[in-house]
Every structure is written in C-alpha cells, then in structure tokens.
Amino acid sequence: MKMTKMNSKTLILGLILTGGAFFAQAQTTPTENAAVATAQQAQGNSVIEGLKKQIETNPKDTEALAKLATAYQEAADWTNAIDTWKKISALLPDWAPSYYSQAYAYQSAKDDANAKLAYEKYIAAVKPEEVEQSRKNLAYAYFYVAFSEQQNNPDKAKEHIAKSLQYDPSNQDAVKLSQALNS
C-alpha cells in the first residue's frame, strides 16, 4: 500500500483556519450560534463518517487520518482525536506535529500528565531543519513542560522555561514563570 506523506504546513494552516471559524462563530448572536453549532455538528459528523469510510479502505492513509483527527478536535471529541493522532504517530513516528496535536488534545481533555509526555515527545521529534518553522510550538511545549515541572522538579522547569524564552522571548506567561522560578 502506498503511504501518503502528510504536509505539516497544510495541517497547521488547516488548524489555524479552524480557529478562525470558531472566532467568526463567536461574533454572532446566541440564536445564530445555536443554529451554526447544530449545522457544524451535522457537517462534522458527515465529514467524520466520510473520513472513517475512506480510512477503512486504506488504514495507512495518514492525510485522511490527520483530517479525521482534526475533525474530532473540532467536534471536541478528545478521546477519538487522541486515538487517531496516536495512529498517525505509529505510522509516522518522526513526524513531530502529530505529538504536538496529541498534546493539545490531551490538554483539552484535562489529561495533564499525558499532555506533558506528548509535548516532551514533540520536543524530541522536531528535526533541526524544522526548528525555525516550529519556534512558537516549541516555545509553548517547553513552557507547558516547565509549568508542569515547577513543583516537583524546579531545576528541570528552569531549563525548560529558558528554552521556551529562547524560542519566544515575548511570551509574557513564560517570562512570569521564569521570574517565579528564578526568584
């Protein structure tokens, strides 16, 4: 079977555009919000079902799997999103964005321990040639790990917050955490 290579720029652009759709929805009235949400849910369900059928015919279609994981995230179905991102990571273990997306889904599901582990996997998986385009995500991943470690392992937290600030010195949350850790 031919394995489709996932274009990380396409996926990231899609995730950004998804955020834009949610912003546009927030600008409507409550009645419009309910109608839009219902329409999006129905459309999301049909998209999910279509992607599931597509994946049944080719379970190694990583592009379809990424679209399915993203559709699950849009539907706030964190369990299925996590499971789908894990499938992608198994097929493409060197593709860092799948770990970042897993971490996001775990974090959204309030599973902080697994979110931290997934962010650590993301950090480890980013290739040197991908660092520049991944600066913001790396900064956040390091911040999250530092925040998680601040109580149990302050030295590790200090190392991670320094890395976070190296990638994004303008992140005020990271600046505040760094000040708190180093005071």
C-alpha positions as CSV (number, residue, x, y, z in Angstrom):
1,M,0.0,0.0,0.0
2,K,1.2,3.5,-0.7
3,M,1.5,5.7,2.3
4,T,0.6,9.3,1.9
5,K,3.1,11.7,3.3
6,M,1.4,14.4,5.4
7,N,2.3,18.0,4.6
8,S,2.7,19.7,8.0
9,K,2.2,23.2,6.6
10,T,-1.2,22.1,5.2
11,L,-2.2,20.7,8.5
12,I,-1.1,23.7,10.5
13,L,-2.8,26.0,8.1
14,G,-5.9,23.9,8.5
15,L,-5.7,24.2,12.3
16,I,-5.2,27.9,12.0
17,L,-8.2,28.3,9.7
18,T,-10.3,26.2,12.1
19,G,-9.5,28.7,14.8
20,G,-10.7,31.4,12.5
21,A,-14.0,29.6,12.0
22,F,-14.5,29.5,15.8
23,F,-13.7,33.2,16.1
24,A,-16.3,34.0,13.4
25,Q,-18.9,31.9,15.2
26,A,-18.2,33.9,18.4
27,Q,-19.2,37.1,16.7
28,T,-22.8,36.0,16.1
29,T,-25.9,36.2,18.3
30,P,-26.8,33.3,20.7
31,T,-29.6,32.1,18.4
32,E,-27.3,32.2,15.4
33,N,-24.6,30.4,17.5
34,A,-27.0,27.6,18.2
35,A,-28.0,27.2,14.6
36,V,-24.4,27.4,13.4
37,A,-23.3,24.9,16.0
38,T,-26.0,22.5,15.0
39,A,-25.1,22.9,11.3
40,Q,-21.4,22.4,12.1
41,Q,-22.1,19.3,14.2
42,A,-24.1,17.7,11.4
43,Q,-21.5,18.7,8.9
44,G,-18.8,17.5,11.2
45,N,-20.5,14.1,11.7
46,S,-20.8,13.6,7.9
47,V,-17.1,14.6,7.5
48,I,-16.1,12.2,10.2
49,E,-18.1,9.4,8.8
50,G,-16.8,10.0,5.3
51,L,-13.2,10.0,6.5
52,K,-13.8,6.8,8.6
53,K,-15.0,5.1,5.4
54,Q,-12.0,6.4,3.5
55,I,-9.7,5.1,6.2
56,E,-11.4,1.7,6.2
57,T,-10.2,1.2,2.6
58,N,-6.7,2.4,3.4
59,P,-5.9,2.4,7.1
60,K,-2.4,3.8,6.4
61,D,-3.7,7.0,4.7
62,T,-2.0,9.5,7.0
63,E,-3.5,12.5,5.3
64,A,-7.1,11.2,5.8
65,L,-6.1,10.2,9.4
66,A,-4.9,13.8,10.1
67,K,-8.1,15.2,8.7
68,L,-10.1,12.8,10.9
69,A,-8.1,13.7,14.0
70,T,-8.7,17.4,13.2
71,A,-12.4,16.8,12.7
72,Y,-12.6,15.0,16.0
73,Q,-10.9,18.0,17.6
74,E,-13.3,20.4,16.0
75,A,-16.1,18.3,17.5
76,A,-14.4,18.3,20.9
77,D,-14.2,14.5,20.8
78,W,-10.9,14.4,22.6
79,T,-10.8,10.6,23.1
80,N,-11.1,9.9,19.4
81,A,-8.8,12.7,18.4
82,I,-6.1,11.3,20.7
83,D,-6.6,7.8,19.4
84,T,-6.3,9.0,15.8
85,W,-3.2,11.1,16.5
86,K,-1.6,8.0,18.1
87,K,-2.3,6.0,14.9
88,I,-0.6,8.7,12.9
89,S,2.4,8.7,15.3
90,A,2.7,4.9,14.9
91,L,2.7,5.3,11.1
92,L,5.0,8.4,11.1
93,P,7.0,8.2,14.3
94,D,9.3,11.0,13.2
95,W,6.5,13.5,12.3
96,A,6.6,16.0,15.2
97,P,3.3,17.7,14.6
98,S,1.4,14.5,15.5
99,Y,2.8,14.6,19.0
100,Y,2.0,18.3,19.4
101,S,-1.5,17.6,18.3
102,Q,-1.8,14.7,20.7
103,A,-0.6,17.0,23.5
104,Y,-3.2,19.6,22.5
105,A,-5.9,17.0,22.6
106,Y,-4.8,15.6,26.0
107,Q,-4.6,19.1,27.4
108,S,-8.1,19.9,26.1
109,A,-9.3,16.6,27.7
110,K,-7.7,17.8,31.0
111,D,-5.2,14.9,31.0
112,D,-2.2,17.0,32.0
113,A,0.2,14.0,32.6
114,N,-0.2,12.7,29.1
115,A,-0.2,16.2,27.6
116,K,3.2,16.7,29.2
117,L,4.5,13.4,27.9
118,A,3.2,14.2,24.4
119,Y,4.8,17.7,24.5
120,E,8.1,16.1,25.5
121,K,7.8,13.7,22.5
122,Y,7.1,16.6,20.3
123,I,10.2,18.5,21.5
124,A,12.3,15.3,20.9
125,A,10.9,14.7,17.4
126,V,11.4,18.2,16.0
127,K,14.3,17.9,13.5
128,P,17.0,20.6,13.3
129,E,15.8,21.7,9.9
130,E,12.3,22.2,11.3
131,V,13.2,24.3,14.3
132,E,12.8,27.7,12.7
133,Q,9.3,27.0,11.4
134,S,8.4,25.4,14.8
135,R,9.5,28.1,17.1
136,K,6.1,29.1,18.5
137,N,5.1,25.5,19.1
138,L,8.4,24.6,20.6
139,A,8.1,27.7,22.9
140,Y,4.7,26.5,24.1
141,A,5.8,22.9,24.5
142,Y,8.7,23.9,26.6
143,F,6.5,26.3,28.6
144,Y,4.0,23.6,29.3
145,V,6.6,21.1,30.5
146,A,8.2,23.8,32.7
147,F,4.8,24.7,34.1
148,S,4.1,21.0,34.8
149,E,7.5,20.5,36.5
150,Q,7.7,23.7,38.6
151,Q,6.6,21.9,41.8
152,N,8.3,18.5,41.6
153,N,11.4,19.4,39.6
154,P,12.2,23.1,39.7
155,D,15.7,22.6,38.1
156,K,14.1,20.9,35.1
157,A,11.4,23.6,35.0
158,K,14.1,26.3,34.9
159,E,15.8,24.5,32.0
160,H,12.6,24.2,30.0
161,I,11.4,27.8,30.7
162,A,14.8,29.1,29.5
163,K,14.3,27.1,26.2
164,S,10.7,28.4,25.9
165,L,12.0,32.0,26.2
166,Q,14.8,31.2,23.7
167,Y,12.1,30.4,21.1
168,D,9.7,33.1,22.1
169,P,11.0,35.8,24.4
170,S,7.8,37.8,24.0
171,N,5.6,35.2,25.8
172,Q,4.6,37.0,28.9
173,D,3.4,33.8,30.7
174,A,6.8,32.3,30.1
175,V,8.5,35.5,31.4
176,K,6.4,35.4,34.6
177,L,7.1,31.7,35.1
178,S,10.8,32.3,34.6
179,Q,10.8,35.1,37.1
180,A,8.9,33.0,39.7
181,L,11.2,30.0,39.2
182,N,14.3,32.2,39.5
183,S,13.3,34.3,42.4
